[in-house]
């Protein structure tokens, strides 16, 4: 007989265990699953427990998001403008003007996210003049949908000390009018950090606490009960640790600490930050990963590719991008991290970056031998065919994020940068799966507007845009996955990738009772309606943490 506090009964409960995929009831005690099976068997095994009738609704394990940025996401929700990736200059400026009219004097206006295909439209003196007029004297900093680049106004550049005489920073550039050399306000890669660093001065510790709490509420509302924060600075670790100490962290939080200070977040990094990780470890906070940014993004031609980008006046005919970390440096970082029992998540947007990352892992494997550590290639979207089998051979996980494996404005920007045929060889998910790779799902929120996994799951199955944009157009349809596999990508696979598959990712006796109840049974729903799914309830360790 099982002692239980709670029974969820009369449900269609999907366990993500292919040996026993469906059950009717689950018993929970002390935050753990103690029994699962038929209604009759579970009730008989756990007399006296409180009973919640699911009324035939589908339930399943909580979502595991292998790649997001919680502090940035919460900050975006609470303190910043949001606009669609296809917003025009006029639409963006109208939102900026409305915010400027309400903002205290001197306050920065922050926002996102202009499309990767909008660089040409924004990178002009005319667009800058429109932004300056709309800002009413406020400094403005607007992120693109990759979070790697910024469009800022003249006041922001003045406060950051950027003038026409300022040279381009290493691994970045300032947008300039080709005829006059005047600044346009476009900040590419590391140039963005020069402005963002000044803007960050208005961000207070209290805002950070509020942003972290808001982020967890948002994640729970989409059914997310575990995540990997993919660029955890000390402020992020502190905020998550504080939530956990106060009993307010209703998700498992794995953290990847930057090896080098990113362009968009500031503070200590590398060895100095790694040395503090045990100070922030707690029951639900696991600072066990490191983040390395190896290249940039395709739309800005900062990702590293084997083949050249489309010719343009700035980059010429044969530009392929470049990595931000040399091959020997990457090998040293991987070796150093493995010696400290730290896995590494490596940002690789171009196929040449993926090759370099896998080569570096291969070298470290040859010296260190087998390991239980699982390194990640983020975002595993453009991959040379010869590299696909190497993921399984080297035990490297493919971090599929952000959730745009279908036609989007991102893809339109990629087409402009690298040509349509190459751009559309985007996310070979089925090929990775067939080659035995561990493929794990992530949102990269707030790179995308929200961490809605149902959009991602539908897109994995249909390879079409769930929003209705680009109607009837599929992206490399041969790479579609079946629905059980797509669900695994966002549950047990991601749990394996972050080292928590013994605790979470499926429903089994002894595992954490992280369970979500859905508005529809996604297995009885047309594939193009999966994204309509809403989470009705989220349970974390058997405790209800969200209800719709």
LINLIN-V925390 format. One record per backbone hydrogen bond with DSSP energy under -0.5 kcal/mol. NH is the residue of the N-H (numbers start at 1). CO is the residue of the C=O. E is the energy in kcal/mol with one decimal. If there is no record, write none. Layout:
BEGIN
((NH	CO	E) (NH	CO	E))
END
This chain:
BEGIN
((2	45	-3.3) (4	2	-0.5) (5	28	-2.8) (6	28	-2.1) (7	50	-2.6) (8	26	-2.7) (9	7	-0.6) (9	52	-2.6) (11	24	-2.1) (12	57	-2.5) (13	11	-0.8) (13	23	-2.4) (14	12	-0.6) (14	59	-3.2) (15	13	-0.6) (15	21	-2.7) (20	17	-1.2) (23	13	-2.1) (24	37	-1.9) (25	37	-2.2) (26	8	-2.3) (27	35	-3.1) (28	6	-3.1) (29	32	-2.6) (32	29	-2.1) (33	511	-2.5) (34	27	-2.6) (35	27	-1.1) (37	25	-1.9) (42	38	-2.5) (43	39	-2.6) (44	40	-2.2) (45	41	-1.8) (46	42	-1.0) (49	46	-1.3) (50	5	-1.9) (52	7	-2.9) (53	51	-0.5) (54	9	-3.1) (54	52	-0.6) (56	10	-3.5) (57	54	-1.9) (59	12	-1.9) (60	516	-1.9) (61	14	-0.6) (62	514	-2.0) (63	223	-3.0) (64	490	-2.9) (65	63	-0.6) (65	226	-2.6) (66	64	-0.7) (66	441	-2.6) (68	228	-2.0) (69	445	-2.4) (73	69	-2.6) (74	70	-2.9) (75	71	-2.2) (76	72	-2.5) (77	73	-2.2) (78	74	-2.1) (79	75	-3.0) (80	76	-1.1) (81	110	-2.5) (83	112	-1.7) (87	84	-1.9) (92	88	-2.6) (93	89	-2.5) (94	90	-1.9) (95	91	-1.7) (96	92	-2.3) (97	93	-2.6) (98	94	-2.0) (99	95	-2.1) (100	96	-2.7) (101	97	-2.0) (102	98	-0.6) (102	99	-0.9) (103	99	-1.4) (107	104	-2.0) (109	139	-2.6) (110	108	-0.7) (111	141	-1.5) (112	81	-1.4) (113	143	-0.6) (114	143	-1.6) (115	85	-1.6) (118	115	-2.1) (119	116	-0.5) (122	118	-2.2) (123	119	-2.4) (124	122	-1.9) (128	124	-1.9) (129	125	-2.2) (130	126	-1.9) (131	127	-2.3) (132	128	-2.8) (133	129	-2.2) (134	130	-2.1) (135	131	-1.8) (136	132	-0.6) (136	133	-0.8) (137	132	-0.6) (138	135	-2.0) (141	109	-2.4) (142	151	-2.2) (143	111	-3.0) (144	149	-2.1) (145	114	-2.2) (147	144	-1.2) (150	187	-2.5) (151	142	-2.7) (152	185	-2.9) (153	140	-1.4) (157	153	-1.9) (158	154	-2.3) (159	155	-2.4) (160	156	-1.7) (161	158	-1.2) (162	157	-2.6) (163	161	-0.6) (166	163	-1.6) (172	169	-1.4) (173	188	-1.6) (175	186	-3.5) (177	182	-3.0) (181	177	-3.0) (184	175	-2.1) (185	175	-0.6) (187	150	-3.4) (188	173	-2.8) (188	186	-0.5) (190	171	-1.8) (191	188	-1.9) (192	189	-1.7) (193	189	-0.7) (194	190	-0.8) (194	191	-0.8) (195	191	-0.9) (196	192	-2.7) (197	193	-2.2) (198	194	-0.8) (199	195	-2.3) (200	196	-2.2) (201	198	-1.3) (202	199	-1.7) (203	200	-1.7) (204	202	-0.6) (208	204	-1.9) (209	205	-2.2) (210	206	-2.3) (211	207	-2.6) (212	208	-2.4) (213	209	-2.2) (214	210	-2.4) (215	211	-2.4) (216	212	-2.0) (217	213	-1.9) (218	214	-2.5) (219	215	-2.8) (220	216	-2.7) (221	217	-1.8) (222	218	-0.9) (222	219	-1.1) (223	220	-1.6) (224	219	-2.7) (225	63	-2.3) (225	223	-0.5) (226	63	-1.1) (227	252	-2.3) (228	65	-2.1) (229	227	-0.6) (229	254	-2.9) (230	68	-3.2) (230	228	-0.7) (232	229	-0.5) (232	256	-2.8) (233	231	-1.0) (237	233	-2.4) (238	234	-2.7) (239	235	-2.1) (240	236	-2.6) (241	237	-2.6) (242	238	-2.4) (243	239	-2.1) (244	240	-2.3) (245	241	-2.6) (246	242	-1.6) (247	244	-1.5) (248	243	-3.2) (249	243	-0.7) (250	248	-1.0) (251	249	-0.6) (252	225	-2.3) (253	284	-3.5) (254	227	-2.8) (254	252	-0.6) (255	286	-2.3) (256	229	-2.8) (257	255	-0.6) (257	289	-2.7) (259	291	-2.9) (270	258	-2.7) (272	269	-0.9) (273	269	-0.6) (273	270	-0.7) (274	270	-2.8) (275	271	-2.0) (276	273	-1.7) (277	274	-1.6) (279	276	-1.5) (280	276	-0.7) (280	277	-1.1) (281	277	-0.6) (282	285	-1.8) (286	253	-3.1) (286	284	-0.6) (287	285	-0.5) (288	286	-2.0) (289	255	-2.0) (290	343	-2.0) (291	257	-2.1) (292	345	-2.5) (294	292	-0.8) (294	347	-1.6) (295	347	-0.7) (296	302	-1.9) (300	297	-0.5) (301	298	-2.0) (302	297	-2.4) (303	297	-0.9) (305	303	-0.6) (305	320	-3.1) (309	319	-3.4) (310	417	-3.0) (312	316	-1.2) (316	312	-2.3) (324	294	-3.4) (325	294	-0.6) (330	326	-2.6) (331	327	-2.2) (332	328	-2.3) (333	329	-2.5) (334	330	-2.6) (335	331	-2.5) (336	332	-2.6) (337	333	-2.7) (338	334	-2.6) (339	335	-1.8) (340	336	-0.8) (340	337	-0.9) (341	338	-1.7) (342	337	-2.6) (343	288	-1.9) (345	290	-3.6) (346	344	-0.6) (346	376	-2.8) (347	292	-3.0) (347	345	-0.6) (348	346	-0.5) (348	378	-4.8) (352	304	-1.3) (353	304	-1.5) (354	350	-1.8) (355	351	-2.1) (356	352	-2.3) (357	353	-2.5) (358	354	-2.7) (359	355	-2.7) (360	356	-2.3) (361	357	-2.3) (362	358	-2.5) (363	359	-2.2) (364	360	-2.3) (365	361	-2.8) (366	362	-1.9) (367	363	-1.1) (368	364	-3.3) (369	365	-2.5) (375	373	-0.6) (376	344	-2.8) (377	397	-2.6) (378	346	-2.6) (378	376	-0.7) (379	377	-0.6) (379	399	-0.7) (380	348	-0.6) (381	348	-0.5) (383	381	-0.6) (387	384	-2.2) (388	384	-0.8) (388	385	-0.9) (389	385	-0.5) (390	387	-0.8) (391	387	-0.7) (391	388	-1.0) (392	388	-0.5) (393	389	-1.8) (394	390	-2.3) (395	391	-0.7) (395	392	-0.6) (396	391	-2.5) (397	375	-2.9) (398	438	-2.9) (399	377	-2.2) (399	397	-0.8) (400	398	-1.0) (400	440	-3.2) (401	379	-0.7) (401	399	-1.0) (403	443	-0.8) (404	402	-2.2) (406	404	-0.8) (412	408	-1.7) (413	409	-2.1) (414	410	-2.0) (415	411	-2.4) (416	412	-1.8) (417	413	-1.5) (418	414	-2.7) (419	415	-2.2) (423	419	-2.2) (424	420	-2.1) (425	422	-1.7) (426	424	-1.4) (427	381	-3.5) (427	425	-0.6) (429	427	-1.9) (432	428	-2.4) (433	429	-2.4) (434	430	-2.7) (435	431	-1.6) (436	433	-1.8) (437	432	-2.4) (439	437	-0.8) (440	398	-2.6) (440	438	-0.5) (441	489	-2.6) (442	400	-2.6) (443	67	-0.6) (444	67	-3.8) (446	448	-0.6) (447	444	-3.0) (452	450	-1.0) (453	451	-0.8) (455	452	-0.7) (456	452	-1.1) (457	453	-3.0) (458	454	-2.3) (459	455	-2.3) (460	456	-2.1) (461	457	-1.4) (462	458	-2.8) (463	459	-2.3) (465	473	-0.5) (468	465	-1.5) (473	470	-1.8) (474	472	-0.5) (475	463	-2.3) (476	474	-0.7) (479	476	-2.4) (480	477	-1.8) (481	460	-2.4) (486	482	-2.3) (487	483	-2.5) (488	484	-2.0) (489	485	-2.1) (490	486	-1.0) (490	487	-0.6) (491	488	-1.5) (492	505	-0.6) (493	488	-2.5) (494	488	-0.7) (495	491	-2.3) (496	492	-2.4) (497	493	-2.3) (498	494	-1.6) (499	496	-1.4) (500	495	-2.9) (501	495	-0.6) (503	500	-1.6) (504	500	-2.6) (507	15	-2.3) (508	506	-0.7) (510	33	-3.1) (511	508	-2.2) (512	503	-2.5) (513	31	-2.7) (514	512	-2.2) (515	513	-0.8) (515	539	-1.3) (516	60	-2.8) (517	537	-2.5) (518	58	-3.0) (519	534	-2.2) (522	520	-0.9) (524	521	-2.0) (529	526	-2.4) (530	527	-1.1) (532	529	-1.5) (533	530	-2.0) (536	517	-3.0) (536	534	-0.6) (537	517	-1.3) (538	546	-2.3) (539	515	-3.3) (540	543	-2.9) (541	539	-0.5) (542	513	-2.7) (543	540	-1.7) (545	538	-3.2) (546	538	-1.3) (548	536	-3.0))
END
